[in-house]
Amino acid sequence: MIVRILGEGQLDVSDAATDELNVLDSRIEAAVNAGDEAAFRQALTALLDKVRSIGSPLAADALEPSDLILPYADADLEDVREMLTGEGLIPG
Amino acid sequence: MSVMKRVSMIFKAKANKALDRVEDPRETLDYSYQRQLEMLTQVRRGVADVATSRKRVELQMNTLQQQQKKLDGQARQALGGGREDLAREALSRKSALDGQLSDLQNQYQSLQADEEKLTVASQRLQAKVEAFRTQKETIRATYTAAEAQTRIGEAVSGISEEMGDVGMAVQRAQDKTAQMQARAGAIDELMASGALEDVSGTPRDDIQAELDQMRGGQSVELELERLKGELGQAAPKEIGTGEPATQGQPADQHQAGEGS
């Protein structure tokens, strides 16, 4: 599957990693729900690191849409909340 | 993937929304391409803005470093003249600038990182826009409106996502730059008002005034010593050097003259 890390670009990630990514994603969800900034940061960093380490970057001229879009590395809890309401997003 | 899936869906919906109003899929190509070119201009402008900000911070850092150097020189001068109190004052003013300097250094690094990220983003978008242009021509030449629809959809949503991403990056960099500009403006104002300058600047510089006074006092003493020396040595020196020269040589010459 193709994963985009906002601000960094797209990576091709093996579908086999889905379960592993799901675990990290549920940690993010728990942190967002609990409003726990520290836990959120840790979980987001872990997820992005994982994607970067197992994914291979797509060519710069690739025009494929992503299956998954992840927040930029320095996004905080509030940024992600805005992303979930669509407020922080700029239409292309 | 709950949270991330939701983020992805909302992001995509937003990214593609701008194109919804176009009826003919082939018009979508031109419309999207137009927007891509606009976005390229925007991201390049963003890079230039961040670079301008970075240079401004760099100038301020240089100014503060020069002031610190000057204070350091003043401290040495004061200590050399036995004025430890003045040296201490100069050093404490020097260290008061440390906080501002490290703040500026952080800003500088942050701006530099943003500049690099935006530059990479603009290169990536450039590559995609070129690929899109080629694909646009191919689709237009090869497919009927109905056939083209799927392909257009894919190409457009791929690049819309990129534009949404780049647009966000530019926006964030601009927000950050604006904040830093405000802080940089505050420092510029401080410098202009003399609040920073009187630490080591010209007429308001009390440390320099005392040092000048101290040095002035010292140089008067030195001058006095020199004059005293000159006057004190003037008489014996002229006699001392004059006597052997006037007595010895003419005598020899006289003798030599007499002898020949």
HADDOCK unambig.tbl for C-alpha pairs under 7 A between the chains (distance, minus, plus):
assign (segid A and resid 6 and name CA) (segid B and resid 165 and name CA) 5.76 0.50 0.50
assign (segid A and resid 7 and name CA) (segid B and resid 165 and name CA) 6.27 0.50 0.50
assign (segid A and resid 7 and name CA) (segid B and resid 166 and name CA) 6.90 0.50 0.50
assign (segid A and resid 7 and name CA) (segid B and resid 169 and name CA) 6.03 0.50 0.50
assign (segid A and resid 22 and name CA) (segid B and resid 1 and name CA) 5.54 0.50 0.50
assign (segid A and resid 25 and name CA) (segid B and resid 1 and name CA) 6.09 0.50 0.50
assign (segid A and resid 25 and name CA) (segid B and resid 3 and name CA) 6.89 0.50 0.50
assign (segid A and resid 25 and name CA) (segid B and resid 4 and name CA) 6.78 0.50 0.50
assign (segid A and resid 29 and name CA) (segid B and resid 3 and name CA) 5.69 0.50 0.50
assign (segid A and resid 60 and name CA) (segid B and resid 124 and name CA) 5.15 0.50 0.50
assign (segid A and resid 60 and name CA) (segid B and resid 127 and name CA) 5.88 0.50 0.50
assign (segid A and resid 60 and name CA) (segid B and resid 128 and name CA) 6.49 0.50 0.50
assign (segid A and resid 61 and name CA) (segid B and resid 127 and name CA) 4.77 0.50 0.50
assign (segid A and resid 61 and name CA) (segid B and resid 128 and name CA) 4.28 0.50 0.50
assign (segid A and resid 61 and name CA) (segid B and resid 131 and name CA) 5.74 0.50 0.50
assign (segid A and resid 62 and name CA) (segid B and resid 128 and name CA) 6.42 0.50 0.50
assign (segid A and resid 63 and name CA) (segid B and resid 128 and name CA) 6.48 0.50 0.50
assign (segid A and resid 63 and name CA) (segid B and resid 155 and name CA) 5.60 0.50 0.50
assign (segid A and resid 63 and name CA) (segid B and resid 158 and name CA) 4.79 0.50 0.50
assign (segid A and resid 63 and name CA) (segid B and resid 159 and name CA) 5.79 0.50 0.50
assign (segid A and resid 64 and name CA) (segid B and resid 154 and name CA) 6.75 0.50 0.50
assign (segid A and resid 64 and name CA) (segid B and resid 155 and name CA) 6.69 0.50 0.50
assign (segid A and resid 64 and name CA) (segid B and resid 158 and name CA) 4.60 0.50 0.50
assign (segid A and resid 65 and name CA) (segid B and resid 154 and name CA) 6.94 0.50 0.50
assign (segid A and resid 65 and name CA) (segid B and resid 157 and name CA) 5.96 0.50 0.50
assign (segid A and resid 65 and name CA) (segid B and resid 158 and name CA) 3.90 0.50 0.50
assign (segid A and resid 65 and name CA) (segid B and resid 161 and name CA) 6.81 0.50 0.50
assign (segid A and resid 68 and name CA) (segid B and resid 5 and name CA) 6.43 0.50 0.50
assign (segid A and resid 68 and name CA) (segid B and resid 8 and name CA) 5.53 0.50 0.50
assign (segid A and resid 69 and name CA) (segid B and resid 4 and name CA) 6.81 0.50 0.50
assign (segid A and resid 69 and name CA) (segid B and resid 7 and name CA) 6.76 0.50 0.50
assign (segid A and resid 69 and name CA) (segid B and resid 8 and name CA) 4.59 0.50 0.50
assign (segid A and resid 70 and name CA) (segid B and resid 4 and name CA) 6.19 0.50 0.50
assign (segid A and resid 83 and name CA) (segid B and resid 7 and name CA) 5.94 0.50 0.50
assign (segid A and resid 84 and name CA) (segid B and resid 6 and name CA) 6.53 0.50 0.50
assign (segid A and resid 84 and name CA) (segid B and resid 7 and name CA) 5.43 0.50 0.50
assign (segid A and resid 84 and name CA) (segid B and resid 10 and name CA) 6.81 0.50 0.50
assign (segid A and resid 86 and name CA) (segid B and resid 10 and name CA) 6.06 0.50 0.50
assign (segid A and resid 89 and name CA) (segid B and resid 11 and name CA) 6.57 0.50 0.50
assign (segid A and resid 89 and name CA) (segid B and resid 168 and name CA) 6.70 0.50 0.50
assign (segid A and resid 90 and name CA) (segid B and resid 164 and name CA) 5.68 0.50 0.50
assign (segid A and resid 90 and name CA) (segid B and resid 167 and name CA) 6.31 0.50 0.50
assign (segid A and resid 90 and name CA) (segid B and resid 168 and name CA) 5.93 0.50 0.50
assign (segid A and resid 91 and name CA) (segid B and resid 14 and name CA) 4.86 0.50 0.50
assign (segid A and resid 91 and name CA) (segid B and resid 15 and name CA) 4.29 0.50 0.50
assign (segid A and resid 91 and name CA) (segid B and resid 17 and name CA) 6.87 0.50 0.50
assign (segid A and resid 91 and name CA) (segid B and resid 18 and name CA) 6.53 0.50 0.50
assign (segid A and resid 91 and name CA) (segid B and resid 164 and name CA) 5.45 0.50 0.50
assign (segid A and resid 92 and name CA) (segid B and resid 15 and name CA) 4.45 0.50 0.50
assign (segid A and resid 92 and name CA) (segid B and resid 16 and name CA) 6.68 0.50 0.50
assign (segid A and resid 92 and name CA) (segid B and resid 18 and name CA) 6.72 0.50 0.50
assign (segid A and resid 92 and name CA) (segid B and resid 160 and name CA) 5.01 0.50 0.50
assign (segid A and resid 92 and name CA) (segid B and resid 161 and name CA) 6.59 0.50 0.50
assign (segid A and resid 92 and name CA) (segid B and resid 163 and name CA) 4.82 0.50 0.50
assign (segid A and resid 92 and name CA) (segid B and resid 164 and name CA) 4.19 0.50 0.50
